[in-house]
Amino acid sequence: MLNKLKFAGAVAVLTGLALPAMAKDHVIGALFPLSGPNAVYGDVFMAGSDLAVEHINADGMLSGPMSIAYEDSQGLPQPAVVGMTKLVNVTGVPYTLSAFTGVSKAISTLGQRNHVVAVNGGGVGPDLAALGEYFWNVIPLVNLEVRAVVPYLTGEMGLKRMVLVYIDDPFGQAIQSELGSAFEGTDAELVEVLSVPVTAQQFSGVAAKVRSAKPDVVYIASYGAQQLQIVKQLRDNGVDAQIVSYSGYITPDALALPQSEGIVVTGQAVDYASDDPVTKRFVTDFKAKFDKDPTAYNVNYYNATLLYGLLAHALEQEGKDVTGENLLAKRLEMKTFDLVGGTVSFQDNGTLLSPIEVKQIKDGKTVTLSTVQIGG
Amino acid sequence: MLAIQLAITGLQTGALYALTAVGFSLIFGSTRIFHFAHGASFVIAAYFFYATFGAGWGVIPAILASAFGAVAFGLLLDRLVYVPIQRHEGSFFTVFVASFGVGIAVQNVIGMIFGRGYVTVNTSLSRSVEMFPDVYVSPLAWIAILCAAIFLGGLQFFLRRTHTGMALRALADNPELVRTFGLNPRAIQAAAFAIGSVIVVPAAIITSATTGLSPAIGHHVMLISLAATIVGGIGSISGTMLAGVLLGLAESLALLIVDSQWTEAVTFAILFAFIIIRPSGLLGRATAH
């Protein structure tokens, strides 16, 4: 009996001590590729999200310390659903960061059903704009990138014969669909379309098929280590045509690859030289912490994390609980947010708009060729 | 011309598959250890070469460093993981799980040391030159084929003409009989790991320059090794060599018939076909249980 009383007392004390602390802690989730061939993206995404957490905590923006519970999605839908289930049912997060088109589509139903906000800053499949009110994108989707780059390739560069090499998953299929329609009404054509399995690593045979189509330009729509393997093996196997890719190509290992020289890529435009305090602080602290310039992915996950801080802060000021429903309601109410790159607003479908830059890789860096304004 | 190009490309890929798979086949065939960490041996060999060559060691010292890394890993794994498990009558499944775990651990350690991104060894040898109109071949393709011929021929000679080689074959057939003849099965097992690990080195080095590397590449290596071992016939080194080349050729030539997304599926279609039609593999011996 005495032991039971001691146990009950201990539980009561621990519960009493723990509950107020838990109520103040802010834990959000993140489903990033932390292992496997796409793990390099996880490092890039975390650099942005971790810096935002540091800033939010340093500013005392929230009633308690904020942290991120990272789950390894490997960039694949199945592990991502396992991770999301844990975040929703065990960790109990109201808000999670997502990346990759397949992953985002897979976890969005869990978010929608459980009223947990999922914010994507890395996946660019156009379908991501239609995953429900609890799924938001802080990155312009790839249909906008395709619409920006095709006129530049066919007009400014005079390239008329394109071959598409795309990964056989929802993201690659979205690019194929978008490119198919982007060429309609132009004198350019898609002369060959080659899809590759997600796990493929040998592309010398694909290079032979590309060469035989005699293209002016080759569009690579893949990600992670595979897209670099494709580029290297195309170049090594005699494909000298202009190569073009999307924002997912702009990673540190891609920029370091000698075969990347001259590749045209697209990506969201971010004014790193902006005078607004949020951008200045981000750029300064990022360079100080990582000793390199930030990329758009760093910005996106900084913004996605900071967005939670702004919304949760506003809810706490009003004495409301920080739940998925309230975060969504507050986002719809606030409309505009001061994030890195300036003041932004979401479209009705929960996606941020941003101008698209057409860039070229030169000496391991990207040089802007053109900036295309995108209408809402 | 496309068919010729794809055939040459397939030969290069097949040579690398054969070199990769034979090491696994030798170890599995002679010791019955499902050495899933063979992919990790490949990764270690490749990254040792990448690191040392990149540090300016020169080709030969870098190759030796790569071989040292792979052999040391194989021997240590045998000594520190497999032998203790076997000593406690560990089941086939226990050994497999241990090996699988080591493979994942190596992947993460390599990622921590070298980063988790894509790296490649830059050499002009990987750049193809036009031999005939529309037929491009890189010097590394010839090196891969030559290496496969030398290493695999050398392995056959070793297994048939040397005492250690014959002991390895005997170990596969009857470990008790090996002990009866006064030989030490543990020492022969260690030799299997040393040879099986070193034979993966040329494929790892050539892959580092052609396909490039990431810490996760070991899983693909294991898939190919397993497929070639089964198609070739478990325990048959010659069969595994032949199967490696066959799978490489099939994967490449399939582009003439099917869409590019199905080329990997061709490998596994062949695997399933053999499992159903000829379970003993190309050159394996049918066994009764």
Chai-1 contact restraints between the chains, C-beta under 6 A:
chainA,res_idxA,chainB,res_idxB,connection_type,confidence,min_distance_angstrom,max_distance_angstrom,comment,restraint_id
A,G36,B,A216,contact,1.0,0.0,6.0,A-B,restraint_1
A,P37,B,S214,contact,1.0,0.0,6.0,A-B,restraint_2
A,P37,B,A216,contact,1.0,0.0,6.0,A-B,restraint_3
A,A39,B,R116,contact,1.0,0.0,6.0,A-B,restraint_4
A,V40,B,R116,contact,1.0,0.0,6.0,A-B,restraint_5
A,V40,B,G117,contact,1.0,0.0,6.0,A-B,restraint_6
A,D168,B,Q261,contact,1.0,0.0,6.0,A-B,restraint_7
A,L194,B,S260,contact,1.0,0.0,6.0,A-B,restraint_8
A,S195,B,Q261,contact,1.0,0.0,6.0,A-B,restraint_9
A,V196,B,S260,contact,1.0,0.0,6.0,A-B,restraint_10
A,P197,B,Q261,contact,1.0,0.0,6.0,A-B,restraint_11
A,P197,B,E264,contact,1.0,0.0,6.0,A-B,restraint_12
A,A200,B,E264,contact,1.0,0.0,6.0,A-B,restraint_13
A,Q201,B,T211,contact,1.0,0.0,6.0,A-B,restraint_14
A,Q201,B,H220,contact,1.0,0.0,6.0,A-B,restraint_15
A,Q202,B,T13,contact,1.0,0.0,6.0,A-B,restraint_16
A,S204,B,T9,contact,1.0,0.0,6.0,A-B,restraint_17
A,G205,B,L6,contact,1.0,0.0,6.0,A-B,restraint_18
A,G205,B,T9,contact,1.0,0.0,6.0,A-B,restraint_19
A,G205,B,S252,contact,1.0,0.0,6.0,A-B,restraint_20
A,G205,B,L255,contact,1.0,0.0,6.0,A-B,restraint_21
A,V206,B,S260,contact,1.0,0.0,6.0,A-B,restraint_22
A,A208,B,Q5,contact,1.0,0.0,6.0,A-B,restraint_23
A,A208,B,L6,contact,1.0,0.0,6.0,A-B,restraint_24
A,K209,B,L255,contact,1.0,0.0,6.0,A-B,restraint_25
A,S212,B,L2,contact,1.0,0.0,6.0,A-B,restraint_26
A,A225,B,Y118,contact,1.0,0.0,6.0,A-B,restraint_27
A,A225,B,S214,contact,1.0,0.0,6.0,A-B,restraint_28
A,L228,B,Y118,contact,1.0,0.0,6.0,A-B,restraint_29
A,Q229,B,T211,contact,1.0,0.0,6.0,A-B,restraint_30
A,Q229,B,G212,contact,1.0,0.0,6.0,A-B,restraint_31
A,K232,B,G212,contact,1.0,0.0,6.0,A-B,restraint_32
A,D236,B,S126,contact,1.0,0.0,6.0,A-B,restraint_33
A,D236,B,R127,contact,1.0,0.0,6.0,A-B,restraint_34
A,D236,B,S128,contact,1.0,0.0,6.0,A-B,restraint_35
A,N237,B,S128,contact,1.0,0.0,6.0,A-B,restraint_36
A,N237,B,Y136,contact,1.0,0.0,6.0,A-B,restraint_37
A,G238,B,S128,contact,1.0,0.0,6.0,A-B,restraint_38
A,G238,B,Y136,contact,1.0,0.0,6.0,A-B,restraint_39
A,D253,B,G117,contact,1.0,0.0,6.0,A-B,restraint_40
A,D253,B,Y118,contact,1.0,0.0,6.0,A-B,restraint_41
A,P258,B,N122,contact,1.0,0.0,6.0,A-B,restraint_42
